[in-house]
Amino acid sequence: MTFTTRPELAGTFGMVATTHWLASAVGMKLLEAGGTAADAAAGAGFVLQVVEPHLNGPLGDMPALVPIVASGPRPATAAPWR
């Protein structure tokens, strides 16, 4: 079965995938202009804010690894890292 509603993507330089083709195009253009993956992600994200505002926002989904910083002594039953 062949699906003709989505293009087949292939490349050797880089790739950007989003939920809207305009955001993907902007991200790829930034990569081609010498930008980093972070530049492409930011550019694509800004476009998504405009073309799909109902799916994106300042408090939208953003997976991130954030170290937890705490002060004071840890309980003796806490995790054993030092």
Wavefront OBJ file of the C-alpha trace (Angstrom):
o trace
v 0.000 0.000 0.000
v 1.439 3.360 -0.996
v 0.571 6.518 0.898
v 0.706 9.638 -1.258
v -0.324 12.155 1.388
v 3.158 12.438 2.903
v 6.471 12.859 1.109
v 9.251 10.349 1.562
v 12.177 12.035 3.254
v 15.781 11.004 2.788
v 19.017 12.881 3.099
v 22.690 12.760 3.963
v 23.103 16.297 5.323
v 20.449 16.540 8.028
v 16.746 16.265 8.664
v 14.037 18.186 10.493
v 10.651 16.669 11.322
v 7.696 18.582 12.757
v 3.924 18.424 12.638
v 3.748 21.158 9.968
v 5.669 21.325 6.711
v 6.455 25.036 7.024
v 8.205 24.506 10.352
v 10.205 21.635 8.892
v 11.190 23.777 5.919
v 12.388 26.611 8.158
v 14.375 24.216 10.346
v 16.027 22.650 7.316
v 16.821 26.056 5.829
v 18.566 27.014 9.074
v 20.641 23.820 8.953
v 21.571 24.469 5.331
v 22.638 28.014 6.212
v 25.183 26.631 8.676
v 23.098 26.660 11.843
v 23.199 24.042 14.547
v 20.500 21.571 15.523
v 19.528 23.951 18.342
v 19.074 26.780 15.802
v 16.877 24.547 13.657
v 14.817 23.437 16.664
v 14.285 27.021 17.812
v 13.345 28.242 14.333
v 10.940 25.372 13.795
v 9.445 25.985 17.235
v 8.823 29.657 16.469
v 7.060 28.737 13.234
v 4.918 26.176 15.069
v 3.843 28.922 17.470
v 2.315 30.725 14.470
v 0.943 27.909 12.320
v -0.291 25.647 15.146
v -0.908 27.871 18.172
v -3.456 25.422 19.539
v -0.731 22.759 19.856
v 2.095 24.949 21.133
v 2.655 27.571 23.760
v 5.036 28.891 26.388
v 3.865 26.212 28.803
v 3.670 23.461 26.197
v 5.437 20.128 26.250
v 9.235 20.324 26.399
v 11.204 17.272 27.449
v 14.294 18.390 29.358
v 16.802 17.041 31.812
v 17.061 19.476 34.683
v 19.389 18.867 37.613
v 17.772 19.331 40.985
v 19.707 21.578 43.311
v 18.911 21.433 46.989
v 20.570 22.870 50.028
v 20.953 21.474 53.490
v 21.720 18.003 54.789
v 20.148 14.972 53.174
v 18.324 12.370 55.226
v 20.229 9.186 55.987
v 17.636 7.182 54.008
v 18.118 9.225 50.819
v 19.919 7.983 47.719
v 23.554 7.003 48.405
v 25.317 9.371 45.958
v 27.859 11.771 47.369
l 1 2 3 4 5 6 7 8 9 10 11 12 13 14 15 16 17 18 19 20 21 22 23 24 25 26 27 28 29 30 31 32 33 34 35 36 37 38 39 40 41 42 43 44 45 46 47 48 49 50 51 52 53 54 55 56 57 58 59 60 61 62 63 64 65 66 67 68 69 70 71 72 73 74 75 76 77 78 79 80 81 82
